[in-house]
Amino acid sequence: MASKTKTLRSGFTTGACAAAAAKAAMTVMLGNEAPAKVTLALPGGEEVFIPVAVAEFGKESARAVVVKDAGDDPDITNGIAISVSLAWSEGNDVCFIAGEGVGTVTKPGLSVLPGEPAINPVPRRMISDAVRSMTDRGVTVTISIPGGEELAKRTFNPRLGITGGLSIIGTTGRVRPFSCSAIRESIRSVIEVTAAGGFTRPVVVPGHIGARSARALLRVREEDIIEVSNEWGFALDAIKEHAFEVILVLGHPGKLAKLIQGQWDTHSSRSPSALPYVATMAGSLTGLGYMDIPTVEGVFGALSEKNKRLLGDELAANIGEAVEERLEGKIPVAVVLIDMKTNLLGQKGDLTPWQ
């Protein structure tokens, strides 16, 4: 019997939800009945219906709430309430204010200037278009996300210098299930903030373990560390557009050895294991033959200290060569390989800039 594959459901970005809430709030502000849903035009031209949880008019302002539905994407903001309050203002501009749980930009390098609410250009345009579809008057838009400040601690925002809450992001209005677009946008932003802040020798790591290892082994500042998850190809292509003096790639060989084989998306479901490559190299370098051990960590654990370093240094050299080629020779590369306990396994290049 043929298996059935579930069709994953797409959802809406935080920006699209804010725009829908703004349109619902403007509807009641103009004296109309509170809508149960609104029609919204997404940036690509698609028209969608977005449910409205609350729409009410107060003495001097209107407020509407949309509960974010991210579809089948594992988005930490799925289910949050996005509240938009509107008030008339002088002139005819649409102005934005960060309410509770919405962050404020404090560092240069992002698409929004320091001091401004962390609402990216596309969501600003969507919200403005929603308001402008109903009035030409000046309007102040205050966006609030209860609980957003706590949720923001689990995002890239603290690293980006966005304080006080979440960002209102999204370039299409749609959240595609298991899409890499959000993580890529965050990585790109971190790289741009790093460059704009004058940090010229970044340490590029897969994630939190690499970041902790960098702090333990080297003299680095938080602003030096760029976490790229599995998006090595995307991150390196973005890095080479900036005038960094040198970069240090630091991580576990089980992840980074994939780069030698041209696997620039290192997610386990989208790239083959590095184990056969590492085990073959270990056997060749040590004369022990192919090491039939189930993990890369285990291969290193089975070696003497001398052979462990021999393998680590050879892998680091090959990883550095692959990364430099991806960077088109524009930026020198050093490499540090560590095990799961943050022990040094091997290195390539001069580590003086980080010591």
Order of alpha helices (4+ residues) and beta strands (2+ residues): beta-alpha-beta-beta-beta-beta-beta-beta-beta-beta-alpha-beta-alpha-alpha-beta-beta-beta-alpha-beta-alpha-beta-alpha-beta-alpha-alpha-alpha-alpha-beta-beta
